[in-house]
Amino acid sequence: MNDENLFDTELFTQWADALAPVQPPAAVRERLMARVRAEHPLTRLRTIRSAEGWMDFGPGIRFKILHRDENGRANSLLARLEAGVTLPPHLHAANEECLVLEGEITFDDITVRSGDYHFAPKGAAHPALTTRAGALIFLRSGMGEPVPEFSAAR
């Protein structure tokens, strides 16, 4: 130990290495993590790569949640529908926005194609949704909205 340093660095390192990891209580960890998130300059930025986060939902349907807005009570997600998928008629418990990114979807006599936007207000009744060729759609809808069962007619 030298006069300029009150701690023997080598001894301190050996002690630190000998300590077993300890999990802080959940409340302490949450306060610490909230502080880290609040202080980080990029906290509000988020990137999800195209191959990340996909989950199987039903036959011919995969989705991934892009963002959950707890304050606004809404979800943003992508859904990939394979050719032949049918979604049965359903009611909307909240507003829903839909942007078709690839392919097309059809409700009775309305076909929504790549680049088209579709809005269903709260309380709206949708007829069955089908896609002959498949589709990739972006959806923003209220949280807690009932999700109808999907089927893939092949």
C-alpha positions as CSV (number, residue, x, y, z in Angstrom):
1,M,0.0,0.0,0.0
2,N,1.4,3.4,-0.9
3,D,0.9,6.7,0.9
4,E,-1.3,8.2,-1.9
5,N,-3.8,5.4,-1.9
6,L,-5.6,4.5,1.3
7,F,-6.7,1.2,-0.1
8,D,-4.6,-1.7,-1.2
9,T,-6.0,-2.2,-4.7
10,E,-4.9,-5.8,-5.0
11,L,-6.3,-6.8,-1.6
12,F,-9.5,-4.9,-2.3
13,T,-9.9,-6.7,-5.7
14,Q,-9.3,-10.1,-4.0
15,W,-12.0,-9.4,-1.4
16,A,-14.5,-8.2,-4.1
17,D,-13.8,-11.3,-6.2
18,A,-14.5,-13.5,-3.1
19,L,-17.9,-12.1,-2.4
20,A,-21.0,-14.0,-3.5
21,P,-23.4,-12.1,-5.7
22,V,-26.5,-10.8,-3.8
23,Q,-29.9,-9.9,-5.3
24,P,-31.2,-6.7,-3.9
25,P,-34.9,-6.6,-2.7
26,A,-37.3,-6.2,-5.6
27,A,-38.3,-2.6,-4.5
28,V,-34.7,-1.5,-4.3
29,R,-33.9,-3.0,-7.7
30,E,-36.9,-1.3,-9.3
31,R,-36.0,2.1,-7.8
32,L,-32.4,1.6,-9.1
33,M,-33.5,0.5,-12.6
34,A,-36.0,3.4,-12.8
35,R,-33.2,5.8,-12.0
36,V,-30.9,4.2,-14.6
37,R,-33.7,4.4,-17.2
38,A,-34.5,8.1,-16.3
39,E,-30.9,9.1,-16.6
40,H,-29.9,7.4,-19.8
41,P,-30.0,9.8,-22.8
42,L,-31.4,7.2,-25.2
43,T,-34.0,5.8,-22.8
44,R,-36.9,6.8,-25.1
45,L,-35.4,5.3,-28.3
46,R,-36.1,1.7,-29.2
47,T,-35.3,-0.4,-32.2
48,I,-36.7,-3.8,-33.0
49,R,-35.1,-5.6,-35.8
50,S,-37.2,-7.2,-38.5
51,A,-36.5,-10.8,-37.4
52,E,-36.9,-10.2,-33.6
53,G,-39.9,-10.8,-31.4
54,W,-42.2,-12.8,-33.6
55,M,-44.7,-15.1,-31.8
56,D,-47.0,-17.7,-33.2
57,F,-50.6,-16.7,-32.6
58,G,-52.6,-19.2,-34.5
59,P,-52.5,-21.2,-37.7
60,G,-50.9,-19.0,-40.3
61,I,-50.6,-16.0,-38.0
62,R,-47.5,-14.5,-36.3
63,F,-47.3,-11.2,-34.5
64,K,-44.9,-9.1,-32.5
65,I,-45.6,-6.3,-30.1
66,L,-43.7,-3.2,-31.0
67,H,-44.9,-0.9,-28.2
68,R,-47.2,-1.0,-25.2
69,D,-48.4,2.5,-24.2
70,E,-49.6,1.9,-20.6
71,N,-50.7,5.5,-20.2
72,G,-52.6,5.7,-23.5
73,R,-53.8,2.1,-23.0
74,A,-52.8,1.1,-26.5
75,N,-50.6,-1.5,-28.3
76,S,-48.7,-1.2,-31.5
77,L,-48.0,-4.5,-33.2
78,L,-47.2,-6.2,-36.5
79,A,-49.2,-9.1,-37.7
80,R,-48.1,-11.5,-40.5
81,L,-51.0,-13.3,-42.1
82,E,-50.3,-16.2,-44.4
83,A,-52.4,-16.8,-47.5
84,G,-55.8,-18.2,-46.7
85,V,-56.1,-16.9,-43.1
86,T,-59.6,-15.9,-42.0
87,L,-60.5,-13.8,-39.0
88,P,-64.1,-14.2,-37.9
89,P,-66.5,-11.2,-37.5
90,H,-65.8,-9.2,-34.3
91,L,-66.6,-6.0,-32.4
92,H,-64.0,-3.5,-31.5
93,A,-63.8,-2.6,-27.8
94,A,-61.5,0.3,-28.7
95,N,-60.4,2.3,-31.7
96,E,-58.1,0.3,-34.1
97,E,-55.8,1.7,-36.8
98,C,-54.5,-0.6,-39.5
99,L,-51.8,0.1,-42.1
100,V,-51.2,-2.7,-44.7
101,L,-47.5,-2.9,-45.3
102,E,-47.5,-5.9,-47.7
103,G,-50.2,-7.9,-49.5
104,E,-53.9,-7.2,-48.9
105,I,-56.7,-8.0,-46.6
106,T,-60.5,-8.1,-47.4
107,F,-63.6,-7.3,-45.4
108,D,-66.6,-8.3,-47.4
109,D,-66.4,-6.0,-50.5
110,I,-63.6,-3.7,-49.1
111,T,-60.0,-4.7,-50.0
112,V,-57.2,-2.9,-48.2
113,R,-53.9,-3.1,-50.1
114,S,-50.3,-2.3,-49.4
115,G,-50.0,1.3,-48.4
116,D,-53.7,1.6,-47.5
117,Y,-54.9,2.7,-44.1
118,H,-58.1,1.4,-42.4
119,F,-59.7,2.7,-39.2
120,A,-62.3,0.9,-37.1
121,P,-63.8,3.0,-34.3
122,K,-64.7,1.7,-30.9
123,G,-67.9,-0.3,-31.1
124,A,-67.5,-1.0,-34.9
125,A,-68.5,-4.5,-36.1
126,H,-66.0,-6.0,-38.6
127,P,-67.2,-8.7,-41.0
128,A,-64.8,-11.6,-41.5
129,L,-61.3,-10.6,-42.6
130,T,-59.6,-12.7,-45.2
131,T,-56.3,-12.6,-47.1
132,R,-55.9,-14.6,-50.3
133,A,-52.2,-13.9,-50.9
134,G,-51.1,-13.1,-47.3
135,A,-50.3,-9.7,-45.6
136,L,-48.1,-7.9,-43.2
137,I,-50.1,-5.3,-41.3
138,F,-49.3,-2.7,-38.6
139,L,-52.0,-2.3,-36.0
140,R,-52.5,0.1,-33.1
141,S,-55.4,-0.8,-30.9
142,G,-56.7,-0.4,-27.3
143,M,-55.3,-2.7,-24.6
144,G,-57.5,-5.4,-23.3
145,E,-59.4,-5.7,-26.5
146,P,-60.8,-9.2,-27.0
147,V,-58.9,-11.1,-29.7
148,P,-61.1,-13.3,-31.9
149,E,-59.9,-16.8,-32.9
150,F,-58.1,-17.0,-36.2
151,S,-58.3,-19.8,-38.7
152,A,-56.3,-20.7,-41.8
153,A,-58.4,-22.1,-44.6
154,R,-56.1,-24.0,-46.8
